[in-house]
Amino acid sequence: MISRRNLLIGGAAIPFLSYVNLTQAFADTPKDILVVAQQIDNMTSLDPHESFEAVGSEIAGNIYHKLVHPNLENADQVDGGLAESWEADADGKVFTFKMRAGAKFASGAPVTAEDAAFSLQRAVKMNKGPAFIITQFGFTAENVEQQIKAVDDKTLKITLEKPVSLSFLLYCLSANVGSIVEKKVVLENVAGDDFGNGWLQKNSAGSGEWVLMAWKPSESVTLKVNPEGAYKGNIKRIILRHVVDPSSQLLMLQKGDADIARNLTTEQLRTLQGDENYTLVQKGVASLVLISLNQKNPNLAKPQVWQAVKWAIDYKGIQQNIVPLTHKIHQSFLPEGFPGAVNDTPFQKDVEKAKALMAEAGLAGGFDIVMDHYSAQPYPDIAQALQANLAEIGIRVQLQAAENRQVLTKMRAREHQMALSAWGSDYFDPHANADVFNINLDNSDNAKTKPFLWRSSWQDAEMTKKAEEARDEKDPQKRIQLYEALQKAHMEHSPFALMLQTKTTAACRKAVSGMRLGTLSDSHSYAGIAKA
C-alpha cells in the first residue's frame, strides 16, 4: 500500500507458548488465551512514536492510550481518552486539556499531564516517520518544551504560533504518534540520546488494556493483560502468530489452532459464510484502490481522458466478480468511516459516454499506454479487467506487474504512465487525504515535498486553495461541508480514478466475542475480547 508509512516469545514464558508453535493440530486453545493467525511481518518497531506500519500501529493501539480518540459510532465526533475535557481560546492558538482521574500505567503509577507533555515532546524530538502528524503544527525540537507543557498534574497546555481548527488538532492527537508513555519508565531505559527508543521498540510503558510481553520478528507477538487497565474479560494472554499463507490461517481456524484469522481471501471467507461455528467481523478500512494518470504523458493530461477512464470502468463487475468480500466500491479520496467522507458513486460503466469524451479530446482512435500494478492478488485480476474495459474505448493498455516496492519506486520517480495502486491514510482527519490528493505547492522534479498528486505531475491551484480552506476552517460543521465539496470537485476534476475501498475481516470461532475493527489499524481493538 502507498502511504507515508511505508514477535519475542521467550523460553521463560508459560508452557503453552511452545505448545502453540508446534505444527500439529490440537483441540481448542485454552479459554484464557487468544491465538490470532495473522501476517505480522511488516513491523520494524513497537515504539508508538516510531511505528508507522499497519500491524505495529494496531499492536501499539492496544498497549497505549491517547488524549482523545474518534467516536466509534460517529466519525464526526471525538471522545475523551486520557483527557476528560479540552478547550480552545478565542484565537485558536492555545488548547488546554484536563486529564482524566484514575488512569494508571501498567506499573501502577497514575497518568499525569507531565507524562502527556513528555510523550508529545518525545515524538517531536525523535522525529521518526509519524512525527509529521504533530510537527505540521509548527513544533520543533527547539520549541516543543515551551509550546507543549504541563501546568500541573492534571492540566496540559498546547500553544501554537498559528491558529488551527480544534477538530484538526484533536484528530491528529488521536493518531498512534499521540500515544502517552510513562515518562519515568522510558527515561530509566534511555541509551545515549535515543530517548529510550531502543528499549521501547521491544517493551512497553503504556496504560492500555494490554502489555507487551515479547516480540519475535516475523514469528509472533505476545501480549498480557494490564492489571491496572480497564479490561474486564477472561483473556489473560494474546498470541499473534505470523502465518503468511491465508490457506494455513483458515486451516488453523477450522482445527481450533487459532481463535481468529485475520487475512483470509474472498474464496476462503465464502467457506465460512453461513456457518454458525464462525463469526465474520468486517470493517471498511482506510485503504483505497485507484488508477493514477501521469500528467507528463500528453494524452493522459487531457481532462476529457480523465473522465473517459472513469466512465469506462466496470466498477460493479470488478467488485462483484473479483473482490466481493474484501473490497467495496468507493469513488472519493476520503474512505468511508472518516469524518466528512462522501460515499456517492457517480461513475458507472458507460462506454458510449466514455467514447464521446475520447472524441472530444481528439483521441477517437485511442492510444497505447503502459499500466504498472502490484503483482500480488487481487491487483493482477483487477488490472486485466481494467485492460478489457479501457480497450472498449480505444485505450490499449499494456500491463506491467511488479512487487509493491517496485511500483512505488517508479511512481515516486514519476516514471509511470498509468498505475494501479493503493493509498492508505496516515491519521484520522480529512486533511490526511485531502492534503496528498490536492495540495502540491511545487510541481518541479526536485520539489522538497512530494505528495501523492506530485507523483503524477498534477498541480491545481484552485484545488489546493479549497483544501487549505477546509483544513483551517474553525467551525467543525462548516469544515466538514468544505471537505464534502472538495471530494465532489476532486471526483470530477482530477487525474485519479478511485474505485474501491478495502474491507478487513476478522474471522472468529464461535466462542470468541468482542473483536472490534476500526477504519485505521490503530483502532483494531482487543479491549472487549472474550471467549465462552
C-alpha positions in Angstrom: 0.0 0.0 0.0 1.2 3.5 -0.8 1.5 5.6 2.3 4.0 7.6 4.3 4.1 4.5 6.4 5.6 2.6 4.0 7.4 -11.3 17.9 9.7 -12.3 21.2 8.2 -15.4 22.8 10.8 -16.3 25.4 11.6 -19.7 26.8 10.6 -18.5 30.3 7.0 -17.9 29.1 4.3 -20.4 30.1 4.4 -23.9 28.6 1.6 -23.2 26.2 3.8 -20.8 24.2 6.0 -23.6 23.0 3.0 -25.8 22.6 1.2 -23.5 20.1 4.3 -23.3 18.0 4.0 -27.0 17.2 2.7 -27.7 13.7 0.3 -30.5 14.6 -3.3 -29.7 15.3 -4.6 -29.7 18.8 -8.0 -29.2 20.5 -9.4 -25.7 21.1 -6.9 -23.2 22.5 -7.1 -22.6 26.3 -10.0 -20.5 27.4 -7.9 -17.7 28.8 -5.5 -17.5 25.9 -6.4 -15.9 22.5 -4.5 -17.1 19.5 -4.6 -15.0 16.3 -3.3 -16.1 12.9 -2.1 -13.0 11.1 0.5 -11.6 8.7 2.7 -9.6 11.1 6.0 -9.3 9.2 5.8 -5.6 8.2 6.7 -4.3 11.7 10.0 -2.6 12.4 9.3 -1.2 15.9 6.6 -1.2 18.6 7.7 2.3 19.9 4.4 4.2 19.3 6.3 7.4 18.4 8.2 5.4 15.7 5.9 2.6 14.5 4.1 3.5 11.3 3.3 0.1 9.7 -0.3 -1.1 9.9 0.3 -4.1 12.3 2.7 -2.2 14.5 0.1 0.6 14.9 -2.6 -2.0 15.7 -0.5 -3.5 18.5 0.5 -0.1 19.9 -3.1 0.9 19.8 -3.9 -1.9 22.2 -1.0 -1.1 24.5 -1.2 2.7 24.7 -3.9 5.3 25.2 -4.1 8.8 23.7 -5.6 12.0 25.0 -8.6 11.6 22.7 -9.9 9.1 20.2 -12.6 9.2 17.4 -16.1 8.1 18.4 -16.6 4.5 17.0 -20.2 5.2 16.0 -20.0 8.8 14.8 -16.8 9.7 12.9 -17.5 13.4 13.2 -17.2 13.2 17.0 -14.1 13.0 19.1 -14.3 11.4 22.6 -12.0 11.8 25.6 -9.4 9.2 26.3 -6.8 10.1 28.9 -8.1 13.7 28.7 -11.6 14.1 30.1 -12.1 17.6 28.6 -10.5 20.3 26.5 -11.0 23.8 25.3 -9.5 26.3 22.8 -9.0 30.0 23.3 -10.8 32.5 21.1 -7.8 32.8 18.7 -7.5 29.0 18.2 -3.9 29.1 19.4 -4.0 27.8 23.0 -5.5 24.5 23.8 -6.0 23.2 27.4 -6.6 19.6 28.3 -7.7 18.3 31.7 -6.5 14.8 32.4 -8.9 12.0 33.4 -8.7 10.9 37.1 -7.9 7.3 37.9 -6.0 6.4 34.8 -2.9 4.3 35.5 0.1 2.9 33.7 0.8 -0.8 33.8 3.4 0.0 36.5 0.6 1.3 38.8 1.7 4.9 38.5 -1.0 7.5 37.7 -1.1 9.0 34.2 -0.3 12.7 34.6 -0.1 15.8 32.4 3.6 15.6 32.7 3.6 12.2 31.1 1.4 13.6 28.3 3.7 16.6 27.7 6.8 14.3 27.7 5.2 11.9 25.2 4.3 14.6 22.7 7.7 16.3 23.1 9.4 13.0 22.6 7.6 12.3 19.4 8.7 15.7 18.0 12.3 15.4 19.2 12.7 11.9 17.9 11.3 13.0 14.5 10.6 9.5 13.3 8.2 8.6 10.4 4.9 9.6 12.0 6.2 12.8 13.6 4.9 15.0 10.8 1.4 14.4 12.1 2.3 16.6 15.1 5.1 18.7 13.7 2.8 20.1 11.0 1.5 22.4 13.7 4.9 24.1 13.9 6.5 22.1 16.7 10.3 21.6 16.6 12.9 20.1 18.8 13.9 23.6 19.9 10.4 25.0 20.7 8.3 22.0 21.8 9.1 22.1 25.5 7.8 25.7 25.6 4.8 25.0 23.5 3.7 21.7 25.0 3.9 21.6 28.8 2.2 20.5 31.9 0.7 23.3 34.0 0.1 20.8 36.9 -0.5 17.1 37.2 -4.0 17.4 35.7 -3.6 20.2 33.1 -1.8 20.1 29.8 -1.4 23.2 27.7 -0.6 23.3 24.0 0.3 26.6 22.4 0.6 27.1 18.6 2.0 30.0 16.7 -0.8 29.9 14.1 -4.5 29.3 14.7 -5.9 25.9 13.7 -9.2 24.2 13.8 -9.7 22.4 17.1 -11.1 19.3 15.3 -7.9 19.1 13.2 -5.7 19.2 16.2 -7.8 16.6 18.1 -7.9 14.1 15.2 -4.1 14.4 14.9 -3.6 13.8 18.6 -5.8 10.7 18.2 -3.2 9.2 15.9 -0.8 6.5 17.2 2.0 9.1 17.4 -0.1 10.8 20.1 0.2 7.8 22.4 1.1 8.6 26.0 4.0 6.7 27.5 5.2 6.7 31.2 8.0 9.3 31.4 9.8 7.7 34.4 10.0 4.2 32.9 11.1 5.5 29.5 13.8 7.7 31.0 15.1 4.8 33.0 15.8 3.0 29.8 17.4 5.7 27.7 20.6 4.7 25.9 22.7 7.7 24.9 20.5 10.2 23.1 17.9 7.6 21.9 15.0 8.9 24.1 14.5 5.3 25.2 13.7 4.2 21.6 15.9 1.1 21.6 14.2 -0.2 24.7 10.7 0.9 23.7 10.9 -0.9 20.4 10.5 -4.2 22.2 9.0 -3.2 25.5 6.0 -1.2 26.6 5.2 1.6 29.0 1.6 2.3 28.5 -1.9 2.5 30.1 -3.8 0.4 27.6 -5.6 -2.8 28.2 -2.6 -4.9 27.2 1.1 -5.0 27.9 3.8 -6.2 25.5 5.4 -9.4 26.8 7.6 -10.4 23.8 8.1 -9.8 20.1 9.9 -12.2 17.8 10.1 -10.5 14.4 8.2 -12.4 11.6 7.2 -15.0 14.1 5.0 -13.9 17.0 3.9 -11.2 19.4 2.7 -11.9 22.9 0.5 -9.6 25.0 -0.6 -10.0 28.5 -3.5 -8.2 30.3 -2.6 -4.9 32.0 -3.5 -5.5 35.7 -4.1 -1.7 36.1 -6.2 -1.4 32.9 -9.9 -1.4 32.2 -10.1 -4.8 30.6 -12.9 -6.9 32.2 -12.8 -10.1 30.1 -11.5 -13.6 30.7 -8.4 -13.5 28.4 -5.1 -13.3 30.2 -2.8 -13.5 27.1 -3.0 -12.8 23.4 -0.6 -14.5 21.0 -0.4 -13.2 17.4 1.2 -15.8 15.3 2.8 -14.9 11.9 1.1 -17.0 9.3 1.8 -15.9 5.8 -0.5 -18.2 3.8 -4.2 -17.4 4.2 -5.0 -21.1 3.5 -2.9 -22.0 6.5 -4.8 -19.4 8.6 -8.1 -21.0 7.5 -6.9 -24.5 8.4 -5.7 -23.3 11.8 -9.1 -21.7 12.5 -11.0 -24.8 11.4 -8.9 -27.1 13.5 -9.0 -25.0 16.6 -5.3 -24.0 16.5 -6.3 -20.3 16.1 -9.3 -18.4 17.6 -9.2 -15.6 14.9 -7.8 -15.5 11.4 -7.1 -12.0 10.0 -6.0 -12.3 6.4 -8.5 -14.7 4.6 -9.3 -14.1 0.9 -12.7 -13.9 -0.6 -12.8 -17.6 -1.5 -11.8 -18.6 2.0 -14.3 -16.3 3.6 -17.0 -17.8 1.4 -16.4 -21.2 3.0 -17.2 -19.7 6.4 -20.3 -17.6 5.4 -23.4 -19.1 6.9 -21.5 -21.5 9.2 -22.8 -21.0 12.7 -19.4 -22.0 14.1 -17.8 -18.8 12.9 -18.5 -15.0 13.1 -17.1 -12.6 10.5 -16.4 -9.2 11.9 -15.9 -6.8 9.0 -15.0 -3.1 8.6 -14.1 -0.8 5.7 -10.5 0.4 6.3 -8.6 3.5 5.2 -7.1 1.9 2.1 -8.2 3.0 -1.4 -7.6 1.3 -4.7 -7.2 3.7 -7.6 -5.6 4.4 -11.0 -3.2 7.4 -11.3 -2.7 9.1 -14.7 0.7 10.7 -15.0 0.3 14.2 -16.4 3.7 14.1 -18.1 2.0 11.9 -20.8 0.2 14.3 -23.2 -2.7 12.0 -23.8 -3.3 11.5 -20.1 -3.0 15.2 -19.5 -6.4 15.9 -21.2 -9.3 16.3 -18.7 -11.6 14.6 -21.1 -9.4 11.5 -20.9 -9.6 11.6 -17.1 -13.4 11.5 -17.4 -13.4 8.9 -20.1 -11.3 6.5 -18.0 -13.7 6.9 -15.1 -16.8 6.2 -17.2 -15.1 3.2 -18.9 -14.6 1.2 -15.7 -17.0 -1.6 -14.8 -16.9 -0.9 -11.0 -19.7 -3.2 -10.2 -18.3 -6.1 -12.2 -14.9 -5.8 -10.7 -16.2 -5.6 -7.2 -18.7 -8.4 -7.5 -16.6 -10.8 -9.6 -13.1 -10.3 -8.2 -13.3 -8.8 -4.7 -16.8 -9.2 -3.3 -15.9 -9.8 0.3 -12.6 -7.8 0.6 -13.5 -4.5 -1.2 -16.4 -2.2 -1.8 -17.0 0.4 -4.5 -15.8 3.8 -3.4 -15.0 6.8 -5.6 -13.9 9.7 -3.3 -10.5 10.3 -1.8 -11.8 10.1 1.8 -12.5 6.5 2.9 -15.9 5.7 4.3 -15.7 5.9 8.1 -13.7 9.2 8.0 -15.3 12.5 9.1 -16.9 14.1 6.1 -16.5 11.1 3.8 -18.6 11.3 0.6 -19.9 7.8 -0.3 -21.6 8.8 -3.5 -20.7 6.7 -6.6 -21.4 8.9 -9.6 -19.4 6.9 -12.1 -20.5 3.6 -13.7 -19.7 1.9 -16.9 -20.9 3.9 -19.8 -19.0 3.1 -23.0 -20.7 5.5 -25.3 -20.2 8.4 -22.9 -16.6 7.5 -22.5 -16.1 7.2 -26.3 -17.7 10.7 -26.7 -15.2 12.1 -24.2 -12.3 10.5 -26.1 -13.5 12.0 -29.3 -13.9 15.4 -27.6 -10.2 15.1 -26.6 -9.3 14.4 -30.2 -8.4 10.8 -29.4 -11.3 8.9 -31.1 -8.7 6.4 -32.4 -7.4 5.8 -28.9 -3.8 5.4 -27.9 -1.3 2.9 -26.4 -0.3 3.1 -22.8 1.5 1.1 -20.1 -0.1 0.5 -16.7 2.0 -0.6 -13.8 0.4 -2.6 -11.0 1.2 -4.7 -7.9 1.9 -8.4 -8.7 0.1 -9.7 -5.6 -3.6 -10.5 -5.9 -6.1 -9.1 -6.4 -4.3 -6.5 -8.4 -3.4 -8.7 -11.4 -7.1 -9.7 -11.8 -8.3 -6.1 -11.4 -5.7 -4.9 -13.9 -6.9 -7.5 -16.5 -10.5 -6.3 -16.0 -9.4 -2.7 -16.5 -7.4 -3.6 -19.6 -10.6 -5.0 -21.1 -12.7 -2.0 -20.0 -10.3 0.5 -21.5 -9.9 -1.4 -24.7 -13.6 -0.8 -25.4 -12.9 2.9 -25.7 -9.7 2.6 -27.6 -7.1 2.8 -24.8 -4.8 -0.1 -25.5 -3.2 -1.0 -22.1 0.0 -3.0 -21.7 0.1 -4.4 -18.2 3.3 -4.4 -16.3 3.3 -6.3 -12.9 5.9 -5.8 -10.2 6.4 -6.0 -6.5 4.7 -3.3 -4.4 8.0 -1.6 -3.7 9.0 -1.5 -7.3 5.7 0.1 -8.4 6.1 2.7 -5.6 9.7 3.4 -6.6 8.6 4.0 -10.2 5.8 6.3 -9.1 8.0 8.3 -6.8 10.3 8.9 -9.7 7.3 10.0 -11.9 8.3 7.4 -14.4 4.9 5.6 -14.7 2.3 6.3 -17.3 -0.8 4.7 -15.6 -0.5 3.0 -12.3 -3.0 0.8 -10.4 -2.1 1.0 -6.7 -3.5 1.7 -3.3 -3.3 4.6 -0.8 -3.6 4.3 3.0 -4.4 7.2 5.2 -1.9 8.3 7.8 -4.2 9.7 10.5 -7.9 10.1 11.2 -8.7 13.6 9.9 -10.0 14.6 6.4 -6.8 16.6 5.8 -4.7 13.4 5.9 -6.0 12.5 2.4 -7.1 16.0 1.2 -3.5 17.1 1.6 -1.9 14.3 -0.5 -4.6 14.3 -3.2 -5.0 18.1 -3.6 -2.0 20.2 -2.3 1.0 20.4 -4.5 2.9 23.7 -3.9 5.9 22.8 -6.1 5.5 20.6 -9.1 9.2 20.7 -10.1 11.1 17.4 -10.3 13.3 18.4 -7.4 10.5 19.6 -5.1 11.2 19.5 -1.4 7.8 17.8 -0.6 6.4 15.2 -3.0 2.8 14.3 -2.1 0.8 11.7 -3.9 -0.5 14.0 -6.6 3.1 15.3 -7.3 4.0 11.7 -8.3 1.5 12.0 -11.2 2.8 15.6 -12.0 -0.6 17.2 -11.2 -1.0 20.6 -9.7 -4.2 22.7 -9.5 -4.1 26.0 -7.6 -7.9 26.0 -7.1 -8.0 22.5 -5.6 -5.0 23.5 -3.3 -6.9 26.6 -2.2 -10.0 24.6 -1.4 -8.1 22.0 0.6 -6.2 24.7 2.7 -9.5 26.5 3.4 -11.1 23.3 4.7 -8.0 22.5 6.8 -8.1 25.9 8.5 -11.8 26.3 9.0 -12.6 26.6 12.7 -16.3 25.8 12.7 -16.5 21.9 12.8 -19.7 21.6 10.8 -18.6 24.1 8.1 -15.2 22.3 7.9 -17.0 19.0 7.1 -19.1 20.7 4.4 -15.9 22.1 2.8 -14.4 18.6 2.7 -17.5 17.2 1.2 -17.5 19.8 -1.6 -13.8 19.2 -2.1 -14.3 15.5 -2.6 -17.1 16.1 -5.2 -14.9 18.5 -7.1 -12.0 16.1 -7.0 -14.1 13.3 -8.4 -15.0 15.5 -11.4 -11.6 17.2 -11.9 -8.6 15.1 -11.1 -6.4 12.5 -12.9 -7.2 9.8 -10.4 -9.9 7.2 -10.8 -10.8 6.0 -7.3 -12.5 2.6 -7.5 -12.5 0.6 -4.3 -12.1 0.7 -0.5 -10.6 -2.3 1.2 -12.6 -4.2 3.8 -10.8 -6.1 6.5 -12.3 -9.2 8.2 -11.6 -10.9 11.4 -12.9 -14.5 11.1 -13.6 -15.6 14.6 -14.5 -19.0 16.1 -18.0 -19.1 17.7 -16.6 -18.9 21.2 -14.9 -15.5 20.6 -16.8 -12.2 21.1 -15.8 -8.6 21.4 -13.4 -8.3 18.4 -13.5 -4.7 17.2 -12.1 -3.4 13.9 -11.6 0.3 13.1 -11.2 2.4 10.0 -7.5 2.8 10.8 -5.4 0.0 12.1 -4.7 1.5 15.5 -8.4 1.2 16.2 -8.4 -2.6 15.8 -9.0 -3.4 19.4 -8.9 -6.4 21.8 -10.3 -4.2 24.6 -13.5 -6.1 24.8 -12.4 -9.6 23.7 -13.6 -12.7 25.5 -14.1 -16.5 25.0 -17.0 -18.5 26.1 
